[in-house]
Amino acid sequence: MSHLSQASLAGILEIANDAVISIDDRHRITVFNQGAVKIFGYHANEVLGQPLNLLLPTSVAERHTRHVDDFGQAADCSRRMGSRSEIIGRRKDGTEFPAEASISKLDLNGQTVMTAILRDITERKRAEENLRHLASIVEASDDAIIATTPDLVIVSWNPGAEKMYGYTTEEVWGRPIGFLVPPECEHEIPVIREAAQRGDCLKQYETVRMRKDGRRVHVSLSISCHRDASGRITGFSGIARDITERKRAEERLHDLRMALEAAVEGIARVDRRGRYLSVNAPYAAMVGYSVEELIAMDCSRTAHLEDRERLTEAYRKMRNAGKVEVEARAVRKDGSVMHKQVVMIRTDEQGEFAGYYCFIKDITGRKQVEEQIAASLREKELLLKEIHHRVKNNLQLISSLLNLQAAQIHDERVLAMFKESQNRIRAVAFVHEKLYQSRDLARIDLAEYIRSLANHLLDSYDVGPDAVVVGIHVDDVPLDLDTAIPCCLIINELVSNMLKHAFVGGRTGRVRVDLGPCAGNRHSLVVSDNGVGFPATIDFRTTTSLGLQLVCALVEQLAGTIELERNGGTTWKITFKGLKGN
């Protein structure tokens, strides 16, 4: 080889980026070019004459030495670049790196010289790993990831695209991408291509695409353009995300918002700190603010000061029970007061209290009507009480007139008749007196009434409390006027009859009156004594006694039943209907 050729070869070795390393038959380094210096970090004078294992990790040094020995004894003199094998090199700083090498051997004057050309492939390995990582992401992604040529012919189609559009890779490979675009969106293709060609990165462009079965899919597209080193377009890649469910949710939300705005009732959403997050127009109109003024306002500003404690208690119940209903007053922007009915419903996010919805109805008109009705009822109650009072006074006047008339009568029989009439009038007067004193004009509590009536009868018949003891046992059975008067007249007649006939000859004893509820929405009235007993020869249903005739007529008026028992005295058992719905 000429000196010129040797010089040229030496120059080539020095400027080569690959490492060129030669070793003798004892595996000692004889050539170490600048490419090797850059890759391994040693200067040439640090490695020349040193064993090749200096450049290899300890873990592979022995195996690599055997490999070189085997190659030295092999018949072939070189291995082409295409036959490279990957090895691991070790730099001066101890770090290891992947390398690709080819090796050749040459006999010079009886000595075998082997030369290796080695290339650091760390960056290529890193790029390959990144590429594999990206490929695994593409394969695992639920998004449709598609690559095309500059003419929009599909050259890559991931499983996400198969799932989204329903086509397999074999069905779409090599086809123009336009078949995914529905007719109503065909105008988008040139616009999107021109934008990508200009270098505009299309991000999250929302549109519609068509599946294999013809169904439309709402997608969010991101498209980028690929260029080579000269700037020439080499293709396009796009990512499509299925946003169909989101679009449906947005449509439902839009419909809900339209419904809320169209609602007659006020609707407000309040956060956990008591501030309005959203309100509809009807609620804003109720309180006289604009929607914008209410957003972020503390909801207590619209509450009446005197009702805040009630609303606070309702808030506590809503947090515990999830829902509560309350009536309160609100203060409008102009200071006027409105009555409202509020339903509070709790809302949670990730299991934590996030606030609540309020559904508000303006009941100011209803409250005004209720107040008018209440005022009217109070006036009528006062009027009715006055009527009962005057009826009672008139009955007492009649009783007094009878008493004056009785003073002129000397016939004992006629005088007794006058007294019985007076007692009946007094019994009715007592009813009107109790109604006048009652808070509920529709119902009469008979317990106190019967005691007053019994005491009056004892006085009327001049029976001392030691001679006859009257026991009253009345349950809570309030009666209306139409039932109370007949019932009281029955008690008056039966107790009067017992005081006159059951304890003759100075006999002592007791009278008992029991009134209480019984089965079938009925009441039971039992009047009994332990006197001499009702005569067995008298049929109370056909007797000529005016008092018993009156009792039977009044029981019939009450749609009741009456029974008589004569064991150990006299017992009258009467049942009659109670109040409706009682």
DAFEN-V435399 format. One record per pair of residues at least 4 apart in sequence whose C-alpha atoms are under 8 Angstrom apart, sorted by the first residue. I is the first residue (numbers start at 1). J is the second residue. If there is no record, write none. Layout:
BEGIN
i->I j->J
i->I j->J
END
This chain:
BEGIN
i->1 j->5
i->1 j->6
i->2 j->6
i->3 j->7
i->4 j->8
i->5 j->9
i->6 j->10
i->7 j->11
i->8 j->12
i->9 j->13
i->10 j->14
i->11 j->15
i->12 j->16
i->13 j->20
i->13 j->33
i->13 j->34
i->14 j->33
i->14 j->34
i->14 j->35
i->15 j->34
i->15 j->35
i->16 j->34
i->16 j->35
i->17 j->34
i->17 j->35
i->17 j->36
i->17 j->119
i->18 j->35
i->18 j->36
i->18 j->117
i->18 j->118
i->18 j->119
i->18 j->120
i->19 j->32
i->19 j->33
i->19 j->34
i->19 j->35
i->19 j->36
i->19 j->37
i->19 j->39
i->19 j->116
i->19 j->117
i->19 j->118
i->19 j->119
i->20 j->31
i->20 j->32
i->20 j->33
i->20 j->35
i->20 j->36
i->20 j->115
i->20 j->116
i->20 j->117
i->20 j->118
i->21 j->29
i->21 j->30
i->21 j->31
i->21 j->32
i->21 j->33
i->21 j->36
i->21 j->115
i->21 j->116
i->21 j->117
i->21 j->118
i->22 j->29
i->22 j->30
i->22 j->31
i->22 j->32
i->22 j->113
i->22 j->114
i->22 j->115
i->22 j->116
i->23 j->27
i->23 j->28
i->23 j->29
i->23 j->30
i->23 j->31
i->23 j->52
i->23 j->113
i->23 j->114
i->23 j->115
i->24 j->28
i->24 j->29
i->24 j->30
i->24 j->111
i->24 j->112
i->24 j->113
i->24 j->114
i->25 j->111
i->25 j->112
i->25 j->113
i->25 j->114
i->26 j->51
i->27 j->51
i->27 j->52
i->28 j->48
i->28 j->49
i->28 j->50
i->28 j->51
i->28 j->52
i->29 j->47
i->29 j->48
i->29 j->49
i->29 j->50
i->29 j->51
i->29 j->52
i->30 j->48
i->30 j->49
i->31 j->48
i->32 j->36
i->32 j->37
i->32 j->44
i->32 j->47
i->32 j->48
i->33 j->37
i->33 j->44
i->34 j->38
i->35 j->39
i->36 j->40
i->36 j->41
i->36 j->42
i->37 j->41
i->37 j->42
i->37 j->43
i->37 j->44
i->38 j->42
i->39 j->91
i->39 j->120
i->40 j->55
i->40 j->90
i->40 j->91
i->40 j->92
i->41 j->91
i->41 j->92
i->41 j->93
i->42 j->46
i->42 j->47
i->42 j->91
i->42 j->92
i->43 j->47
i->44 j->48
i->46 j->50
i->47 j->51
i->47 j->54
i->50 j->54
i->52 j->56
i->53 j->57
i->53 j->58
i->53 j->61
i->53 j->65
i->54 j->90
i->55 j->89
i->55 j->90
i->55 j->91
i->55 j->92
i->56 j->60
i->56 j->61
i->56 j->88
i->56 j->89
i->56 j->90
i->57 j->61
i->57 j->88
i->57 j->89
i->57 j->90
i->57 j->96
i->58 j->62
i->60 j->64
i->60 j->88
i->61 j->65
i->62 j->66
i->63 j->67
i->64 j->68
i->65 j->69
i->66 j->70
i->67 j->71
i->68 j->72
i->69 j->73
i->70 j->74
i->71 j->76
i->72 j->105
i->72 j->112
i->72 j->114
i->77 j->104
i->77 j->105
i->77 j->106
i->78 j->102
i->78 j->103
i->78 j->104
i->78 j->105
i->79 j->83
i->79 j->84
i->79 j->102
i->79 j->103
i->79 j->104
i->80 j->84
i->80 j->102
i->80 j->103
i->81 j->101
i->81 j->102
i->83 j->102
i->84 j->100
i->84 j->101
i->84 j->102
i->85 j->100
i->85 j->101
i->85 j->102
i->86 j->98
i->86 j->99
i->86 j->100
i->86 j->101
i->87 j->98
i->87 j->99
i->87 j->100
i->87 j->101
i->88 j->96
i->88 j->97
i->88 j->98
i->88 j->99
i->89 j->96
i->89 j->97
i->89 j->98
i->89 j->99
i->90 j->94
i->90 j->95
i->90 j->96
i->90 j->97
i->91 j->95
i->91 j->96
i->91 j->97
i->97 j->120
i->97 j->121
i->97 j->122
i->98 j->120
i->98 j->121
i->98 j->122
i->98 j->125
i->99 j->118
i->99 j->119
i->99 j->120
i->99 j->121
i->99 j->122
i->100 j->118
i->100 j->119
i->100 j->120
i->100 j->121
i->101 j->116
i->101 j->117
i->101 j->118
i->101 j->119
i->102 j->116
i->102 j->117
i->102 j->118
i->103 j->114
i->103 j->115
i->103 j->116
i->103 j->117
i->104 j->114
i->104 j->115
i->104 j->116
i->105 j->112
i->105 j->113
i->105 j->114
i->105 j->115
i->106 j->112
i->106 j->113
i->106 j->114
i->107 j->111
i->107 j->112
i->107 j->113
i->108 j->112
i->108 j->113
i->121 j->125
i->122 j->126
i->123 j->127
i->124 j->128
i->125 j->129
i->126 j->130
i->127 j->131
i->128 j->132
i->129 j->133
i->130 j->134
i->131 j->135
i->132 j->136
i->133 j->137
i->134 j->138
i->135 j->139
i->136 j->140
i->137 j->141
i->138 j->145
i->138 j->158
i->139 j->158
i->139 j->159
i->139 j->160
i->140 j->159
i->140 j->160
i->141 j->159
i->141 j->160
i->142 j->159
i->142 j->160
i->142 j->161
i->142 j->163
i->142 j->241
i->143 j->160
i->143 j->161
i->143 j->164
i->143 j->239
i->143 j->240
i->143 j->241
i->143 j->242
i->144 j->157
i->144 j->158
i->144 j->159
i->144 j->160
i->144 j->161
i->144 j->162
i->144 j->164
i->144 j->238
i->144 j->239
i->144 j->240
i->144 j->241
i->145 j->156
i->145 j->157
i->145 j->158
i->145 j->160
i->145 j->161
i->145 j->237
i->145 j->238
i->145 j->239
i->145 j->240
i->146 j->154
i->146 j->155
i->146 j->156
i->146 j->157
i->146 j->158
i->146 j->161
i->146 j->237
i->146 j->238
i->146 j->239
i->147 j->154
i->147 j->155
i->147 j->156
i->147 j->157
i->147 j->235
i->147 j->236
i->147 j->237
i->147 j->238
i->148 j->152
i->148 j->153
i->148 j->154
i->148 j->155
i->148 j->156
i->148 j->177
i->148 j->235
i->148 j->236
i->148 j->237
i->149 j->153
i->149 j->154
i->149 j->155
i->149 j->234
i->149 j->235
i->149 j->236
i->150 j->233
i->150 j->234
i->150 j->235
i->150 j->236
i->151 j->176
i->151 j->235
i->152 j->176
i->152 j->177
i->152 j->235
i->152 j->236
i->153 j->173
i->153 j->174
i->153 j->175
i->153 j->176
i->153 j->177
i->154 j->172
i->154 j->173
i->154 j->174
i->154 j->175
i->154 j->176
i->154 j->177
i->155 j->173
i->155 j->174
i->156 j->169
i->156 j->173
i->157 j->161
i->157 j->162
i->157 j->169
i->157 j->172
i->157 j->173
i->158 j->162
i->158 j->169
i->159 j->163
i->160 j->164
i->161 j->165
i->161 j->166
i->161 j->167
i->162 j->166
i->162 j->167
i->162 j->168
i->162 j->169
i->163 j->167
i->164 j->211
i->164 j->242
i->165 j->210
i->165 j->211
i->165 j->212
i->166 j->211
i->166 j->212
i->166 j->213
i->167 j->171
i->167 j->172
i->167 j->211
i->167 j->212
i->168 j->172
i->169 j->173
i->177 j->181
i->178 j->186
i->178 j->189
i->179 j->210
i->180 j->209
i->180 j->210
i->180 j->211
i->181 j->185
i->181 j->186
i->181 j->208
i->181 j->209
i->181 j->210
i->182 j->186
i->182 j->208
i->182 j->209
i->182 j->210
i->182 j->216
i->185 j->189
i->185 j->207
i->185 j->208
i->187 j->191
i->188 j->192
i->189 j->193
i->190 j->194
i->191 j->195
i->192 j->196
i->192 j->202
i->193 j->197
i->194 j->198
i->195 j->199
i->195 j->200
i->195 j->201
i->195 j->202
i->196 j->200
i->196 j->201
i->196 j->202
i->196 j->223
i->196 j->224
i->196 j->225
i->197 j->225
i->197 j->233
i->199 j->224
i->199 j->225
i->200 j->224
i->201 j->222
i->201 j->223
i->201 j->224
i->201 j->225
i->202 j->221
i->202 j->222
i->202 j->223
i->202 j->224
i->203 j->221
i->203 j->222
i->203 j->223
i->204 j->220
i->204 j->221
i->204 j->222
i->205 j->220
i->205 j->221
i->205 j->222
i->206 j->218
i->206 j->219
i->206 j->220
i->206 j->221
i->207 j->218
i->207 j->219
i->207 j->220
i->207 j->221
i->208 j->216
i->208 j->217
i->208 j->218
i->208 j->219
i->209 j->216
i->209 j->217
i->209 j->218
i->209 j->219
i->210 j->214
i->210 j->215
i->210 j->216
i->210 j->217
i->211 j->215
i->211 j->216
i->211 j->217
i->217 j->242
i->217 j->243
i->217 j->244
i->218 j->242
i->218 j->243
i->218 j->244
i->218 j->247
i->219 j->240
i->219 j->241
i->219 j->242
i->219 j->243
i->219 j->244
i->220 j->240
i->220 j->241
i->220 j->242
i->220 j->243
i->221 j->238
i->221 j->239
i->221 j->240
i->221 j->241
i->222 j->238
i->222 j->239
i->222 j->240
i->223 j->236
i->223 j->237
i->223 j->238
i->223 j->239
i->224 j->236
i->224 j->237
i->224 j->238
i->225 j->233
i->225 j->234
i->225 j->235
i->225 j->236
i->225 j->237
i->226 j->233
i->226 j->234
i->226 j->235
i->226 j->236
i->226 j->237
i->227 j->231
i->227 j->232
i->227 j->233
i->227 j->234
i->227 j->235
i->228 j->232
i->228 j->233
i->228 j->234
i->243 j->247
i->244 j->248
i->245 j->249
i->246 j->250
i->247 j->251
i->248 j->252
i->249 j->253
i->250 j->254
i->251 j->255
i->252 j->256
i->253 j->257
i->254 j->258
i->255 j->259
i->256 j->260
i->257 j->261
i->258 j->262
i->259 j->263
i->260 j->267
i->260 j->280
i->261 j->280
i->261 j->281
i->261 j->282
i->263 j->282
i->264 j->282
i->265 j->282
i->265 j->283
i->265 j->359
i->265 j->360
i->265 j->361
i->265 j->362
i->266 j->279
i->266 j->280
i->266 j->281
i->266 j->282
i->266 j->283
i->266 j->284
i->266 j->286
i->266 j->358
i->266 j->359
i->266 j->360
i->266 j->361
i->267 j->279
i->267 j->280
i->267 j->282
i->267 j->283
i->267 j->357
i->267 j->358
i->267 j->359
i->267 j->360
i->268 j->276
i->268 j->277
i->268 j->278
i->268 j->279
i->268 j->280
i->268 j->283
i->268 j->357
i->268 j->358
i->268 j->359
i->269 j->276
i->269 j->277
i->269 j->278
i->269 j->279
i->269 j->355
i->269 j->356
i->269 j->357
i->269 j->358
i->270 j->274
i->270 j->275
i->270 j->276
i->270 j->277
i->270 j->278
i->270 j->299
i->270 j->355
i->270 j->356
i->270 j->357
i->270 j->358
i->271 j->275
i->271 j->276
i->271 j->277
i->271 j->354
i->271 j->355
i->271 j->356
i->272 j->353
i->272 j->354
i->272 j->355
i->272 j->356
i->273 j->355
i->274 j->298
i->274 j->299
i->274 j->300
i->274 j->355
i->275 j->295
i->275 j->296
i->275 j->297
i->275 j->298
i->275 j->299
i->276 j->294
i->276 j->295
i->276 j->296
i->276 j->297
i->276 j->298
i->276 j->299
i->277 j->295
i->277 j->296
i->278 j->291
i->278 j->294
i->278 j->295
i->279 j->283
i->279 j->284
i->279 j->291
i->279 j->294
i->279 j->295
i->280 j->284
i->280 j->291
i->281 j->285
i->281 j->290
i->281 j->291
i->282 j->286
i->283 j->287
i->283 j->360
i->284 j->288
i->284 j->289
i->284 j->290
i->284 j->291
i->284 j->294
i->285 j->289
i->285 j->290
i->286 j->332
i->286 j->362
i->287 j->302
i->287 j->330
i->287 j->331
i->287 j->332
i->287 j->333
i->288 j->332
i->288 j->333
i->288 j->334
i->289 j->293
i->289 j->294
i->289 j->332
i->289 j->333
i->290 j->294
i->291 j->295
i->293 j->297
i->297 j->301
i->299 j->303
i->300 j->308
i->301 j->331
i->302 j->330
i->302 j->331
i->302 j->332
i->302 j->333
i->303 j->307
i->303 j->308
i->303 j->329
i->303 j->330
i->303 j->331
i->304 j->308
i->304 j->328
i->304 j->329
i->304 j->330
i->304 j->331
i->304 j->337
i->307 j->311
i->307 j->328
i->307 j->329
i->308 j->312
i->309 j->313
i->310 j->314
i->310 j->328
i->311 j->315
i->311 j->326
i->311 j->328
i->312 j->316
i->313 j->317
i->314 j->318
i->314 j->324
i->314 j->325
i->314 j->326
i->315 j->319
i->315 j->324
i->315 j->344
i->316 j->320
i->317 j->321
i->317 j->322
i->317 j->323
i->317 j->324
i->318 j->322
i->318 j->323
i->318 j->324
i->318 j->344
i->318 j->345
i->318 j->346
i->319 j->323
i->319 j->346
i->319 j->353
i->322 j->345
i->322 j->346
i->323 j->343
i->323 j->344
i->323 j->345
i->323 j->346
i->324 j->343
i->324 j->344
i->324 j->345
i->325 j->341
i->325 j->342
i->325 j->343
i->325 j->344
i->326 j->341
i->326 j->342
i->326 j->343
i->327 j->339
i->327 j->340
i->327 j->341
i->327 j->342
i->328 j->339
i->328 j->340
i->328 j->341
i->328 j->342
i->329 j->337
i->329 j->338
i->329 j->339
i->329 j->340
i->330 j->337
i->330 j->338
i->330 j->339
i->330 j->340
i->331 j->335
i->331 j->336
i->331 j->337
i->331 j->338
i->332 j->336
i->332 j->337
i->332 j->338
i->338 j->362
i->338 j->363
i->338 j->364
i->339 j->362
i->339 j->363
i->339 j->364
i->339 j->367
i->340 j->360
i->340 j->361
i->340 j->362
i->340 j->363
i->340 j->364
i->341 j->360
i->341 j->361
i->341 j->362
i->341 j->363
i->342 j->358
i->342 j->359
i->342 j->360
i->342 j->361
i->343 j->358
i->343 j->359
i->343 j->360
i->344 j->356
i->344 j->357
i->344 j->358
i->344 j->359
i->345 j->356
i->345 j->357
i->345 j->358
i->346 j->353
i->346 j->354
i->346 j->355
i->346 j->356
i->346 j->357
i->347 j->353
i->347 j->354
i->347 j->355
i->347 j->356
i->347 j->357
i->348 j->352
i->348 j->353
i->348 j->354
i->348 j->355
i->349 j->353
i->349 j->354
i->363 j->367
i->364 j->368
i->365 j->369
i->366 j->370
i->367 j->371
i->368 j->372
i->369 j->373
i->370 j->374
i->371 j->375
i->372 j->376
i->373 j->377
i->374 j->378
i->375 j->379
i->376 j->380
i->377 j->381
i->378 j->382
i->379 j->383
i->380 j->384
i->381 j->385
i->381 j->441
i->382 j->386
i->383 j->387
i->384 j->388
i->384 j->436
i->384 j->441
i->385 j->389
i->385 j->435
i->385 j->436
i->385 j->437
i->385 j->441
i->386 j->390
i->386 j->436
i->387 j->391
i->388 j->392
i->388 j->432
i->388 j->433
i->388 j->435
i->388 j->436
i->389 j->393
i->389 j->432
i->389 j->433
i->389 j->436
i->390 j->394
i->391 j->395
i->391 j->429
i->391 j->432
i->392 j->396
i->392 j->428
i->392 j->429
i->392 j->430
i->392 j->432
i->392 j->433
i->393 j->397
i->393 j->429
i->394 j->398
i->395 j->399
i->395 j->425
i->395 j->426
i->395 j->428
i->395 j->429
i->396 j->400
i->396 j->425
i->396 j->426
i->396 j->429
i->397 j->401
i->398 j->402
i->398 j->425
i->399 j->403
i->399 j->422
i->399 j->425
i->399 j->426
i->400 j->404
i->401 j->405
i->402 j->406
i->402 j->418
i->402 j->422
i->403 j->407
i->403 j->418
i->403 j->419
i->403 j->422
i->404 j->408
i->405 j->409
i->406 j->415
i->406 j->418
i->409 j->414
i->409 j->415
i->410 j->415
i->411 j->415
i->412 j->416
i->413 j->417
i->414 j->418
i->415 j->419
i->416 j->420
i->417 j->421
i->418 j->422
i->419 j->423
i->420 j->424
i->421 j->425
i->422 j->426
i->423 j->427
i->423 j->457
i->423 j->460
i->423 j->492
i->424 j->428
i->424 j->489
i->424 j->492
i->424 j->493
i->425 j->429
i->426 j->430
i->427 j->431
i->427 j->453
i->427 j->488
i->427 j->489
i->427 j->492
i->428 j->432
i->428 j->485
i->428 j->488
i->428 j->489
i->429 j->433
i->430 j->434
i->430 j->449
i->430 j->453
i->431 j->435
i->431 j->449
i->431 j->484
i->431 j->485
i->431 j->488
i->432 j->436
i->433 j->437
i->434 j->438
i->434 j->444
i->434 j->449
i->435 j->440
i->435 j->441
i->435 j->443
i->435 j->444
i->436 j->441
i->438 j->444
i->440 j->444
i->442 j->479
i->442 j->480
i->442 j->481
i->443 j->478
i->443 j->479
i->443 j->480
i->443 j->481
i->444 j->478
i->444 j->479
i->444 j->480
i->444 j->481
i->444 j->484
i->445 j->449
i->445 j->476
i->445 j->477
i->445 j->478
i->445 j->479
i->446 j->450
i->446 j->474
i->446 j->477
i->446 j->478
i->446 j->479
i->446 j->484
i->447 j->451
i->447 j->472
i->447 j->473
i->447 j->474
i->447 j->475
i->448 j->452
i->449 j->453
i->450 j->454
i->450 j->472
i->450 j->488
i->451 j->455
i->451 j->472
i->452 j->456
i->453 j->457
i->453 j->492
i->454 j->458
i->454 j->470
i->454 j->495
i->455 j->459
i->456 j->460
i->457 j->461
i->457 j->492
i->457 j->495
i->457 j->496
i->458 j->462
i->458 j->463
i->458 j->464
i->458 j->465
i->458 j->499
i->459 j->463
i->459 j->464
i->461 j->499
i->461 j->500
i->463 j->467
i->463 j->468
i->463 j->499
i->464 j->468
i->465 j->469
i->466 j->508
i->467 j->506
i->467 j->507
i->467 j->508
i->467 j->509
i->468 j->508
i->468 j->509
i->468 j->510
i->468 j->511
i->469 j->509
i->469 j->510
i->469 j->511
i->470 j->510
i->470 j->511
i->470 j->512
i->470 j->513
i->471 j->510
i->471 j->511
i->471 j->512
i->471 j->513
i->472 j->512
i->472 j->513
i->472 j->514
i->473 j->512
i->473 j->513
i->473 j->514
i->473 j->515
i->474 j->513
i->474 j->514
i->474 j->515
i->474 j->516
i->475 j->515
i->475 j->516
i->475 j->517
i->476 j->516
i->477 j->515
i->477 j->516
i->477 j->517
i->477 j->523
i->479 j->483
i->479 j->484
i->479 j->578
i->479 j->579
i->480 j->484
i->480 j->579
i->481 j->485
i->482 j->486
i->483 j->487
i->483 j->558
i->484 j->488
i->485 j->489
i->486 j->490
i->486 j->554
i->486 j->555
i->486 j->557
i->486 j->558
i->487 j->491
i->487 j->554
i->488 j->492
i->489 j->493
i->489 j->551
i->489 j->554
i->490 j->494
i->490 j->550
i->490 j->551
i->490 j->554
i->490 j->555
i->491 j->495
i->491 j->527
i->492 j->496
i->493 j->497
i->493 j->547
i->493 j->548
i->493 j->551
i->494 j->498
i->494 j->527
i->494 j->547
i->494 j->548
i->494 j->551
i->495 j->499
i->495 j->511
i->495 j->527
i->496 j->500
i->497 j->501
i->497 j->502
i->497 j->547
i->498 j->502
i->498 j->503
i->498 j->511
i->498 j->529
i->498 j->531
i->499 j->503
i->500 j->504
i->501 j->532
i->502 j->529
i->502 j->530
i->502 j->531
i->502 j->532
i->502 j->533
i->502 j->534
i->502 j->569
i->503 j->507
i->503 j->508
i->503 j->509
i->503 j->531
i->503 j->532
i->507 j->531
i->508 j->531
i->509 j->529
i->509 j->530
i->509 j->531
i->510 j->529
i->510 j->530
i->510 j->531
i->511 j->527
i->511 j->528
i->511 j->529
i->511 j->530
i->512 j->526
i->512 j->527
i->512 j->528
i->512 j->529
i->513 j->525
i->513 j->526
i->513 j->527
i->513 j->528
i->514 j->524
i->514 j->525
i->514 j->526
i->514 j->527
i->515 j->523
i->515 j->524
i->515 j->525
i->515 j->526
i->516 j->523
i->516 j->524
i->516 j->525
i->517 j->521
i->517 j->522
i->517 j->523
i->517 j->524
i->517 j->578
i->518 j->522
i->518 j->523
i->518 j->524
i->521 j->577
i->521 j->578
i->521 j->582
i->522 j->575
i->522 j->576
i->522 j->577
i->522 j->578
i->523 j->575
i->523 j->576
i->523 j->577
i->523 j->578
i->524 j->573
i->524 j->574
i->524 j->575
i->524 j->576
i->525 j->573
i->525 j->574
i->525 j->575
i->526 j->571
i->526 j->572
i->526 j->573
i->526 j->574
i->527 j->571
i->527 j->572
i->527 j->573
i->528 j->569
i->528 j->570
i->528 j->571
i->528 j->572
i->529 j->569
i->529 j->570
i->529 j->571
i->530 j->568
i->530 j->569
i->530 j->570
i->531 j->568
i->531 j->569
i->531 j->570
i->532 j->568
i->532 j->569
i->532 j->570
i->533 j->566
i->533 j->567
i->533 j->568
i->533 j->569
i->533 j->570
i->534 j->538
i->534 j->566
i->534 j->569
i->534 j->570
i->536 j->566
i->538 j->543
i->539 j->543
i->540 j->548
i->540 j->549
i->541 j->548
i->541 j->549
i->541 j->552
i->542 j->549
i->543 j->548
i->543 j->549
i->544 j->549
i->545 j->549
i->546 j->550
i->547 j->551
i->548 j->552
i->549 j->553
i->550 j->554
i->551 j->555
i->552 j->556
i->552 j->562
i->553 j->557
i->554 j->558
i->555 j->559
i->555 j->560
i->555 j->561
i->555 j->562
i->555 j->574
i->555 j->576
i->556 j->560
i->556 j->561
i->558 j->576
i->558 j->577
i->559 j->576
i->559 j->577
i->560 j->574
i->560 j->575
i->560 j->576
i->560 j->577
i->561 j->574
i->561 j->575
i->561 j->576
i->562 j->572
i->562 j->573
i->562 j->574
i->562 j->575
i->563 j->572
i->563 j->573
i->563 j->574
i->564 j->570
i->564 j->571
i->564 j->572
i->564 j->573
i->565 j->570
i->565 j->571
i->565 j->572
i->566 j->570
i->566 j->571
i->567 j->571
i->578 j->582
END
